[in-house]
């Protein structure tokens, strides 16, 4: 069975195995880019207004079935096969509230899909309800549907049969509240939170059946109690009525559609009975209407009287203060604000439709202004970085195939390498791999100095402390572990964990020590936040994002700290943006940078501290200037629009001078870009002894003399200038 790192989306080895009970969070960094994904985080079904008995099941089963051939389904990282096209998970019984007569079944399995999917909720072999999650590609606002544009909708209905004995009692009653089934789905799609709800009400439909009977029989004709009637409206669903088509395999008269028609007066229908019932109904309605109207009038009168008294009191106070010559302006302003508040509160309220119309209009206005601003900037800019460099006689840096060579290959990992980091002062490298180990290497001799076995093997990031005495790592256990390399090993030769930093609610995807403060560490997570930690105490100092409006709206994949000003750092996210943060101001981002069309997988500051680069799933790297807040350069290769295998940028690094940008790609290429001219001067993937798989990470040594790359071929390679030592 495929799961965890072995799933097609987490790119594990074919011969690996994992515990089926482990929940593996698969990150959208490794998903195909041809279709938008819907990530379902919570799925629950709540039953209320039932008479429950001892036969309440411990769990229900929800089965997701692909409706189209190109739909991809995943549950907890496990992708459904092409032949099956469906996956299942459990809705575990969360609680039973007999006092309020409701029971809730919840599933927190991570379900991901790329297209329309049908879901069936069953108890053993009996179906409770069925529905469809569908992606609509036209929202009615655009003239033409666009790629990846649309919204997710949910349609569902109940399939309640007599087999559901654990709530069979109340559904047949006529003098009790109607049973209700609530379906709730929460998740996100392309970084946008999505919440879908549907309420299904199972009604007795007694009045409907009586109407059918009156239309079908003469006035003085008696009717049989066991007579079967046409059942068109079986279930009354909030907002619409759902109709069923005849099926030979379904017993429609065993459905809980309501009680059969019966009359207490010997089954006789008469105009007298009908008149009495109509009169009683009209009387009750008139009484209720009068009572509600009087109540509203009394409430309005009381509220108005209170407001008038308050304004009279304010006016009196204002008069006294004005006559005494003290604080006259203060009371005048207070009275003005109170009056404005009164008219705002008691003014006409807008409906939901009007609010939506205003929201659409405001969004269109913002987009129009943004486009006008972009066009205006293009008119004012008379040149770009590349054109200016060429006008000054600048030519691309000349690199030969023998100038930069692979001088070391570090072998020892038995799984894919996901992250690496250089020590600031010595020639040592730490690497993290799918095999569940951190290895510390001597870059000069290719020897291992430490091999640390991790408690959680799902590690995706690692970092060296500024003093080179400890390393940090994080992964899918939502924690960051600290190891002191000077600690004594145990009997098995393993180094114990010296500190575990817990506080994130999602996987930890990136970590970096603050350069001039070895007791400070910054992590980024799938919970859309970054956290500044005190490594000594294990406590959180500041949280960036999350509940604050200026924070990221999707998983944060990378962080980079400014070496010139350690109070500033940049983060990249699945919401296609990069954001600058100041550790002294945690409640908001300093600036947000747009431009990418896909997840921002990696960010890196330039050595000068004034610029930073980004790499994205859209196969481009971009250079931004912090001083102006503008994009300076785009580094991209030409690709066919119909090509679904466009390589993604996985990691970037700048040379010491900032004139070169090294970028690793999922295709195995490693381009060396001229940062001014945006031209590729060398591809390490085409050189001798290059990697044979995806380049997942890279980094430059602190003195700029060597470049290290890590790959899914389980190896690390060190690149340097051949023949002599030279700074890159």
C-alpha positions in Angstrom: 0.0 0.0 0.0 1.3 3.5 -0.9 1.4 5.9 2.0 3.6 8.6 3.5 6.8 9.4 1.6 6.0 6.4 -0.7 2.9 8.0 -2.1 3.1 9.5 -5.6 2.9 13.0 -4.2 5.6 12.7 -1.5 8.0 10.9 -3.8 9.1 8.0 -1.6 10.9 4.9 -2.6 8.9 2.0 -4.0 10.4 -0.5 -1.5 9.6 1.5 1.6 6.7 0.8 4.0 5.0 2.7 6.7 2.4 2.3 9.4 -1.1 2.6 8.0 -2.3 4.2 11.2 0.1 7.2 10.8 -1.4 10.4 9.5 1.0 11.7 6.9 0.5 15.3 5.7 1.5 15.6 2.1 2.5 19.0 1.0 1.2 20.6 -2.2 4.7 21.5 -3.3 4.9 18.0 -4.9 1.5 18.0 -6.6 0.9 18.3 -10.4 0.1 21.7 -11.5 -2.5 21.0 -14.2 -5.5 21.1 -11.9 -6.4 23.0 -8.7 -6.5 20.8 -5.6 -9.1 20.9 -2.9 -7.7 19.9 0.6 -10.4 18.8 3.0 -9.3 19.1 6.6 -12.6 18.4 8.5 -15.7 16.4 7.4 -18.5 15.9 10.0 -22.1 14.7 10.0 -24.4 15.7 12.8 -27.8 14.0 13.5 -30.3 15.9 15.7 -33.9 15.6 16.8 -33.7 11.8 17.0 -34.6 9.2 19.6 -31.4 7.3 19.8 -31.1 3.8 21.2 -28.3 1.4 22.0 -27.7 0.6 18.3 -25.8 3.8 17.6 -22.7 2.8 15.6 -19.2 3.7 16.8 -18.3 5.0 13.4 -19.6 5.6 9.9 -17.8 5.2 6.6 -17.4 7.9 4.0 -16.4 6.7 0.5 -15.1 9.3 -2.0 -15.6 8.2 -5.6 -14.2 10.0 -8.6 -16.8 11.2 -11.1 -14.3 11.9 -14.0 -11.4 9.9 -15.3 -8.9 12.8 -14.7 -9.9 13.3 -11.1 -7.1 12.5 -8.6 -8.0 11.4 -5.0 -5.8 11.2 -2.0 -6.5 10.3 1.7 -3.7 10.8 4.2 -1.2 10.8 1.3 -2.6 7.6 -0.2 -3.7 8.1 -3.8 -6.5 5.9 -5.2 -5.6 3.6 -8.0 -6.7 4.2 -11.6 -8.8 1.1 -11.5 -10.6 1.8 -8.3 -11.1 5.6 -8.5 -12.3 5.7 -4.9 -11.0 5.9 -1.3 -12.6 5.5 2.0 -12.1 6.9 5.5 -13.9 6.7 8.9 -16.3 9.2 10.5 -15.7 8.4 14.2 -18.4 9.1 16.7 -17.4 12.2 18.5 -20.1 12.6 21.1 -23.7 11.8 22.0 -25.8 14.4 23.6 -29.0 12.6 24.7 -30.4 15.8 26.3 -30.4 17.7 23.1 -30.9 14.5 21.1 -28.0 14.8 18.7 -24.9 12.7 17.8 -21.9 13.8 15.8 -19.5 11.8 13.6 -16.2 13.5 12.6 -13.3 12.7 10.3 -10.1 14.7 10.3 -8.4 12.6 7.6 -6.6 14.7 5.0 -8.6 14.2 1.8 -7.4 15.9 -1.5 -9.0 15.9 -4.9 -8.6 17.7 -8.2 -12.1 17.3 -9.6 -15.7 16.4 -9.0 -16.1 13.7 -6.4 -19.1 11.8 -5.1 -19.2 10.9 -1.4 -21.4 8.2 0.2 -21.8 8.0 4.0 -22.7 4.5 5.1 -23.3 2.5 8.3 -21.9 -0.9 7.3 -23.7 -1.7 4.1 -26.6 0.8 4.6 -26.3 4.2 3.0 -27.2 7.2 5.2 -26.6 10.1 2.7 -24.9 10.8 -0.6 -23.6 13.9 -2.1 -21.2 15.5 -4.7 -18.3 18.0 -4.3 -18.1 19.8 -7.6 -15.8 22.4 -9.0 -17.7 25.0 -11.2 -15.5 26.7 -13.7 -17.7 29.8 -14.3 -18.8 32.1 -11.6 -21.1 34.3 -13.7 -18.9 37.4 -13.4 -16.3 36.7 -16.0 -17.2 36.8 -19.7 -15.3 33.5 -20.2 -14.3 30.8 -17.8 -10.6 30.8 -17.0 -8.2 28.1 -16.1 -8.2 27.3 -12.4 -11.0 29.8 -11.8 -14.3 28.7 -10.2 -15.7 27.7 -6.9 -16.4 24.5 -5.1 -20.0 23.6 -4.3 -21.6 20.7 -2.4 -24.9 19.0 -3.2 -26.2 16.2 -1.0 -29.3 14.4 0.0 -30.4 11.8 2.6 -31.0 8.2 1.7 -32.7 7.3 5.0 -34.2 3.8 5.0 -35.9 1.6 7.6 -32.5 0.0 8.3 -31.4 2.9 10.4 -33.1 1.8 13.6 -30.9 4.0 15.9 -32.9 7.0 14.9 -36.1 5.4 13.6 -38.3 6.6 16.4 -38.7 10.3 15.8 -38.8 10.3 12.1 -42.2 8.7 12.1 -43.7 11.0 14.7 -45.9 13.9 13.7 -45.9 15.9 17.0 -42.2 16.3 17.4 -39.5 18.4 15.6 -38.4 17.0 12.3 -35.1 15.1 12.2 -32.1 17.1 10.8 -28.8 15.9 9.2 -26.1 18.5 9.0 -23.1 18.0 6.7 -20.0 20.2 7.2 -16.9 20.3 5.0 -13.9 22.6 5.7 -10.6 22.9 3.8 -8.8 25.1 1.3 -8.1 25.3 -2.4 -5.2 27.3 -3.9 -4.6 29.0 -0.6 -8.3 30.1 -0.2 -10.2 28.8 2.8 -13.4 26.9 1.9 -16.3 26.0 4.1 -19.3 24.1 2.7 -22.4 23.2 4.7 -25.7 21.6 3.9 -28.7 21.0 6.2 -31.1 18.2 5.4 -34.5 18.1 7.1 -36.5 14.8 7.0 -40.2 15.7 7.1 -43.3 13.7 7.8 -45.0 15.2 4.7 -48.4 14.5 6.3 -50.1 17.6 4.9 -48.7 16.8 1.4 -50.2 13.3 1.5 -53.6 14.7 2.7 -53.6 17.1 -0.2 -53.0 14.2 -2.6 -55.8 12.3 -1.0 -58.3 15.1 -1.3 -57.5 15.6 -5.0 -57.8 11.8 -5.7 -61.1 10.9 -4.0 -64.7 12.1 -3.9 -65.9 14.0 -0.8 -68.1 11.2 0.5 -65.8 8.4 -0.3 -63.9 6.6 2.4 -60.3 5.6 1.9 -58.2 2.6 2.9 -55.5 3.1 5.5 -53.0 1.0 3.5 -53.5 2.8 0.3 -50.2 3.7 -1.4 -49.8 7.3 -2.8 -47.4 8.8 -5.3 -44.3 9.9 -3.4 -42.6 12.6 -5.4 -41.2 14.8 -2.6 -39.5 12.2 -0.4 -37.2 14.5 1.4 -37.5 18.2 2.0 -34.0 19.7 1.9 -33.4 23.3 3.0 -33.6 25.6 0.0 -35.0 23.1 -2.5 -37.0 19.9 -2.9 -35.3 16.8 -4.1 -37.0 14.4 -6.4 -36.3 10.7 -6.8 -36.7 8.6 -10.0 -38.2 5.2 -9.9 -35.7 2.3 -9.5 -36.5 -1.3 -9.5 -33.9 -2.0 -6.8 -35.2 0.5 -4.3 -38.2 0.1 -2.1 -39.4 3.7 -2.1 -42.2 3.0 0.3 -39.8 1.8 3.0 -38.1 5.3 3.0 -38.8 7.6 5.9 -40.9 10.0 3.9 -43.5 10.5 6.5 -46.6 8.9 8.0 -49.3 7.4 5.7 -52.5 9.3 5.5 -55.0 8.4 8.2 -58.1 10.1 9.6 -59.3 9.9 13.1 -63.0 10.3 12.2 -63.5 6.9 10.5 -61.5 8.1 7.5 -64.3 10.4 6.4 -63.5 13.6 4.5 -66.0 16.4 4.9 -66.3 20.0 4.2 -67.1 20.6 7.9 -63.8 19.0 9.1 -61.9 21.0 6.5 -63.6 24.2 7.4 -62.9 23.8 11.1 -59.2 23.1 10.5 -58.8 26.1 8.2 -60.5 28.3 10.7 -58.3 27.2 13.5 -55.2 27.7 11.4 -56.2 31.2 10.4 -57.0 32.1 14.0 -53.7 30.9 15.3 -51.8 32.7 12.5 -53.6 36.0 13.3 -52.9 35.7 17.0 -49.2 35.0 16.4 -49.0 38.0 14.0 -50.6 40.4 16.4 -48.3 39.1 19.3 -45.2 39.5 17.2 -46.2 43.0 16.0 -46.9 44.2 19.5 -43.7 42.8 20.8 -41.7 44.6 18.1 -43.4 47.9 18.8 -42.8 47.7 22.5 -39.1 46.8 21.9 -38.7 49.7 19.5 -40.4 52.1 21.9 -38.2 51.1 24.8 -35.0 51.4 22.7 -36.0 54.8 21.4 -36.8 56.1 24.9 -33.4 55.0 26.2 -31.6 56.8 23.3 -33.6 60.0 23.8 -32.8 60.0 27.6 -29.2 59.5 26.8 -29.1 62.3 24.4 -30.9 64.7 26.8 -28.4 63.8 29.4 -25.5 64.5 27.1 -27.0 67.8 26.0 -27.4 68.8 29.7 -23.9 67.9 30.5 -22.7 69.8 27.4 -24.6 72.9 28.4 -23.2 72.9 31.9 -19.6 72.5 30.6 -20.2 75.1 28.0 -21.4 77.6 30.5 -18.6 77.0 32.9 -16.1 77.3 30.0 -14.6 73.8 30.5 -14.3 71.0 28.0 -17.0 72.3 25.8 -15.5 70.9 22.6 -15.2 67.4 24.2 -18.9 67.2 24.9 -19.8 68.6 21.5 -17.8 65.9 19.8 -19.2 63.2 22.1 -22.8 64.3 21.2 -22.0 64.3 17.5 -20.5 60.8 17.6 -23.5 59.5 19.6 -25.9 61.0 17.1 -24.0 59.4 14.2 -24.0 56.1 16.0 -27.7 56.3 16.6 -28.4 56.8 12.9 -26.0 54.0 11.9 -27.5 51.5 14.4 -31.1 52.4 13.5 -30.6 52.9 9.9 -31.8 50.5 7.2 -29.8 47.2 7.2 -28.5 45.7 4.0 -29.4 42.2 2.9 -26.9 39.5 2.1 -27.4 39.9 -1.6 -26.7 43.6 -1.4 -23.5 43.0 0.6 -22.4 40.5 -2.0 -23.0 43.0 -4.8 -21.0 45.7 -2.9 -18.2 43.2 -2.3 -18.1 42.3 -6.0 -18.1 45.9 -7.0 -15.4 46.8 -4.5 -13.2 43.9 -5.7 -13.6 45.0 -9.3 -12.7 48.6 -8.4 -9.5 47.4 -6.6 -8.5 45.2 -9.5 -9.1 48.1 -11.9 -7.0 50.5 -9.9 -4.2 47.9 -9.5 -4.1 47.4 -13.3 -4.0 51.1 -13.9 -1.2 51.5 -11.4 0.7 48.7 -13.1 0.3 50.3 -16.5 1.3 53.7 -15.2 4.5 52.2 -13.7 5.3 50.6 -17.1 5.0 54.0 -18.8 7.3 55.7 -16.3 10.0 53.0 -16.4 12.2 53.8 -19.4 14.5 50.8 -19.0 15.0 47.6 -16.9 18.0 46.2 -15.1 19.1 44.0 -18.0 18.8 46.8 -20.6 20.7 49.3 -18.4 23.5 46.8 -17.7 23.9 46.2 -21.5 23.9 49.9 -22.2 26.8 50.2 -19.7 28.8 47.6 -21.7 28.0 44.7 -19.2 28.3 41.3 -20.8 27.2 37.9 -19.3 29.7 36.2 -17.0 31.7 33.7 -19.1 31.6 30.1 -17.6 33.2 27.1 -19.2 32.2 23.5 -18.7 35.5 22.9 -16.8 35.4 26.0 -14.6 32.9 24.6 -12.1 33.4 20.9 -11.4 32.1 18.3 -9.0 35.0 17.8 -6.6 33.2 15.7 -3.9 30.3 13.3 -3.7 29.0 12.6 -0.2 27.4 9.2 0.0 25.8 7.7 3.0 22.1 8.4 3.1 19.7 5.6 2.1 16.8 7.9 1.3 16.1 11.1 -0.6 18.0 14.1 0.6 15.6 17.0 1.5 17.7 19.7 3.1 21.3 20.8 3.8 23.1 23.7 5.6 26.7 24.8 5.9 28.3 25.6 9.3 29.2 29.4 9.4 32.8 29.0 10.4 34.0 25.5 9.5 33.9 23.3 6.5 31.1 21.1 7.7 27.6 20.3 6.3 24.5 18.9 7.9 22.0 17.1 5.7 18.5 15.7 6.4 17.1 12.7 4.5 14.0 10.5 4.1 16.0 7.7 5.9 15.2 9.5 9.2 18.8 10.6 9.9 20.8 13.8 10.2 24.4 13.4 9.0 27.1 15.9 9.7 29.9 15.8 7.0 33.4 17.1 6.8 33.3 18.8 3.4 37.0 18.5 2.8 37.4 14.8 3.5 33.9 13.6 2.7 33.8 11.8 6.1 30.9 11.6 8.4 31.4 13.1 11.9 27.9 12.5 13.3 24.9 10.3 12.2 21.9 11.3 14.3 18.9 8.9 14.3 15.7 10.9 14.6 12.6 9.9 16.7 10.4 11.1 13.8 11.8 10.0 10.4 9.6 12.5 8.4 12.2 15.3 8.4 12.3 18.0 5.7 14.5 20.8 7.0 17.8 21.2 9.0 20.0 24.1 10.1 23.4 24.6 11.8 23.7 26.9 14.8 26.1 30.0 14.3 28.6 28.5 16.7 28.6 25.1 14.9 27.9 23.2 18.1 24.3 22.2 17.6 21.9 21.4 14.7 18.1 21.8 14.4 15.6 19.9 12.3 11.9 19.8 11.7 9.3 17.9 9.8 5.8 16.3 9.8 5.7 15.9 13.6 5.0 19.7 13.8 8.0 20.2 16.1 11.6 21.4 15.8 14.3 19.3 17.5 17.6 20.6 18.7 20.7 18.4 19.0 23.9 19.3 20.8 26.8 17.8 18.9 29.0 17.8 22.0 26.5 15.6 24.0 27.5 12.1 24.9 26.1 9.3 22.8 24.0 6.5 24.2 24.7 2.7 23.9 23.5 2.7 20.3 25.7 5.6 19.4 22.8 8.1 19.1 22.8 11.7 20.3 19.9 12.5 22.6 17.6 15.4 21.8 18.5 18.4 23.9 15.4 20.5 23.2 12.1 20.0 21.4 10.3 23.2 20.3 6.5 22.6 20.2 3.8 25.1 19.3 3.1 24.8 15.6 -0.2 23.3 14.5 1.2 22.0 11.2 4.3 20.5 9.8 7.6 22.5 10.2 9.0 23.1 6.6 11.9 25.5 7.2 14.1 26.6 10.1 17.1 29.0 10.4 19.1 30.3 13.3 19.4 34.0 13.7 23.0 34.8 12.6 24.2 36.9 15.5 22.0 35.3 18.2 22.7 31.6 18.5 19.9 31.2 21.0 17.3 32.4 18.6 15.6 30.3 15.9 12.9 31.0 13.3 10.6 28.3 11.9 7.9 28.3 9.3 5.0 25.9 9.2 1.9 24.6 7.4 -0.2 26.4 9.9 0.4 29.6 8.0 2.7 31.1 10.7 6.4 31.7 11.5 7.6 31.6 15.0 10.7 33.1 16.7 12.0 30.8 19.4 14.2 31.0 22.4 16.2 27.8 22.1 17.5 28.0 25.7 14.0 27.9 27.3 12.1 26.4 24.4 9.5 29.2 24.6 8.0 31.2 21.8 9.0 34.8 21.6 6.8 36.0 18.7 4.3 34.5 16.3 4.2 36.0 12.8 0.9 35.7 10.8 -2.0 33.4 11.8 -4.8 35.6 13.3 -3.3 38.8 11.9 -4.8 40.1 8.6 -1.4 40.8 7.0 -0.2 37.2 7.5 0.0 34.4 5.0 -3.2 32.7 3.9 -1.5 29.3 3.1 1.4 27.1 4.2 4.7 28.9 4.8 7.4 26.9 3.0 10.6 28.9 3.5 12.3 31.6 5.6 15.5 33.6 5.1 17.1 36.0 7.6 18.8 39.2 6.5 22.5 38.9 7.3 22.9 42.7 7.4 19.9 43.2 9.8 18.9 40.1 11.8 15.7 41.8 12.8 14.3 41.4 9.3 13.4 38.1 7.5 11.5 37.1 4.5 9.0 34.2 4.1 7.6 32.4 1.1 4.2 30.7 1.0 1.7 28.6 -1.0 -0.4 31.8 -1.3 2.0 32.8 -4.1 3.4 35.7 -2.1 6.6 36.6 -0.2 6.4 38.8 2.9 9.0 40.8 4.8 8.7 40.7 8.7 10.4 42.7 11.5 10.9 40.6 14.6 10.3 43.7 16.7 6.8 44.1 15.2 5.1 40.7 15.2 1.5 41.7 14.6 1.8 42.6 10.9 4.0 42.1 7.9 6.2 45.0 6.8 5.5 44.4 3.1 3.9 41.8 0.8 5.4 41.0 -2.6 3.3 39.7 -5.5 4.2 38.4 -8.9 4.4 34.6 -8.8 1.7 32.4 -10.2 2.4 29.3 -8.0 3.7 28.3 -4.6 6.8 30.2 -3.4 9.0 27.2 -2.4 12.2 29.1 -1.5 13.4 32.5 -0.5 16.9 33.9 0.0 18.4 37.2 0.9 21.2 38.7 -1.2 24.5 39.3 0.6 24.0 43.1 0.4 20.8 42.8 2.5 18.9 45.1 0.2 17.5 42.5 -2.2 16.1 39.0 -2.0 15.2 36.2 -4.4 12.3 33.8 -4.7 11.7 30.5 -6.4 8.3 29.1 -7.3 6.2 26.3 -8.7 5.6 28.5 -11.8 9.3 27.6 -12.8 10.5 31.2 -12.3 12.9 32.9 -10.0 12.3 36.6 -9.1 14.5 39.3 -7.6 12.9 42.0 -5.4 14.3 45.3 -4.0 13.3 46.0 -0.4 13.9 49.7 -0.7 11.5 50.3 -3.5 9.2 47.3 -3.0 9.4 46.5 -6.7 10.4 43.5 -8.7 13.8 43.9 -10.4 14.2 40.8 -12.5 12.5 37.6 -13.6 14.6 34.4 -14.3 12.7 32.0 -16.5 13.2 29.5 -19.3 10.8 29.1 -22.2 8.3 26.2 -21.9 5.4 25.0 -24.0 2.0 26.1 -22.7 0.7 22.6 -23.1 3.5 21.0 -21.1 2.2 19.7 -17.8 5.7 18.8 -16.6 7.1 22.3 -16.2 10.0 22.0 -13.7 9.5 23.8 -10.4 12.2 25.8 -8.6 13.1 24.0 -5.3 16.0 26.0 -3.9 18.1 29.0 -4.6 21.3 30.6 -3.4 23.3 33.8 -4.2 27.0 34.0 -4.8 29.1 36.1 -2.4 29.2 39.1 -4.8 25.5 38.7 -5.6 26.2 38.6 -9.4 25.2 34.9 -9.7 22.0 33.1 -8.7 22.1 29.3 -8.3 18.7 27.6 -8.8 17.8 24.0 -8.4 14.9 22.5 -10.3 12.7 19.4 -10.0 13.9 18.3 -13.4 17.4 17.7 -12.1 18.8 20.9 -13.6 20.8 23.5 -11.6 21.0 26.7 -13.5 23.6 29.5 -12.8 21.9 32.8 -13.7 23.6 36.1 -14.3 21.5 38.3 -11.9 21.8 41.5 -14.0 21.2 40.1 -17.5 18.9 37.3 -16.5 20.8 34.8 -18.7 21.8 31.2 -17.9 25.6 31.0 -17.9 25.9 27.4 -16.9 23.8 24.3 -16.1 25.3 22.0 -13.6 22.9 19.3 -14.5 24.6 18.9 -17.9 28.1 18.5 -16.4 30.0 15.3 -15.7 29.1 13.6 -12.4 25.9 15.6 -12.0 22.9 14.4 -10.1 20.5 11.7 -11.5 17.4 13.0 -9.8 15.5 16.0 -8.5 17.7 18.7 -6.9 15.9 19.4 -3.6 18.3 21.7 -1.9 21.5 23.7 -2.3 23.7 26.0 -0.4 26.9 28.1 -0.6 29.7 27.9 1.9 30.2 30.9 4.1 33.4 31.9 2.3 31.8 31.5 -1.1 34.4 29.0 -2.3 32.1 25.9 -2.8 28.5 25.0 -3.6 26.8 22.0 -2.2 23.7 20.4 -3.8 21.4 17.7 -2.4 19.2 15.4 -4.6 16.7 12.6 -4.5 19.4 10.3 -5.8 20.4 10.1 -2.1 23.7 11.9 -2.7 25.2 15.4 -2.0 27.8 16.9 -4.3 30.2 19.7 -3.7 31.1 22.0 -6.7 34.1 24.3 -6.9 36.3 25.9 -9.5 38.7 23.4 -11.0 42.4 23.8 -10.7 42.5 26.5 -8.1 40.5 27.8 -5.2 38.4 30.8 -6.1 35.4 32.6 -4.6 32.2 32.1 -6.6 
